[in-house]
Amino acid sequence: MTEPLPVRLEALFTAYEYEMGLCFRCYRSNVQVTRVGEITSPDGETPLYGCQRCVQELTVMHVRAHDTPARPYVQLPRIQNPS
């Protein structure tokens, strides 16, 4: 990322809680990561952790996609695991 981040994004990134781990996106290990989501299936849930650099890149991509979406975003229902 070469352009400065908006102040609201900087505040968002400082609010994340980081721990040492493996980034699901760039595969760097032993870096600070934060949970960014999960992959859910009928068999369970796999958490996804991203490093600071990848979280910033994904967030900027998300913001830009909402600015001029190629197609409208639709809120999908979350899959509930049967208890």
PyMOL commands that set and color helices and strands:
alter all, ss='L'
color gray80, all
select helices_A, chain A and resi 7-15+52-67
alter helices_A, ss='H'
color red, helices_A
select strands_A, chain A and resi 19-21+31-41+44-51
alter strands_A, ss='S'
color yellow, strands_A
deselect
rebuild
show_as cartoon
